[in-house]
């Protein structure tokens, strides 16, 4: 399926993309917003990501491992220490088995090698969106 034909079935998601490569951020933002209807915020450093996470709620965080100020493994650890349980997808050109094990131990949802196919990430987002939509709200079962 071409990513041009993606439509959100589970609902639009709020996505934070963290990557120091502006072209990657632009490409993901354009694809997620234009072709899937998601709302995307892009930042270029780990510290900017932490600031955005404190200010806003996101349905998913997509981050590169190699950032100019904080490495992605450290970013994921800090997010979890903040008590944020937002799913995290990590992408990198430098995924060794050791790094992969480190980030997976931090509770990362998925690791993606660069270069990647946007369709694969859109598919992951669609599955996540449907799963979130199926979860009962806290008030549904309240008396």
Secondary structure, DSSP 8 states (H G I E B T S, - for coil): --GGG---SS---EEEEE-S-HHHHHHHHHIIIIIH--EEEEESSHHHHHHHHHH---SEEEEES--SSS-HHHHHHHHHHTT---EEEEEES---HHHHHHHHHTT-SEEEESS--HHHHHHHHHHHHHHHHHS--TTTT--
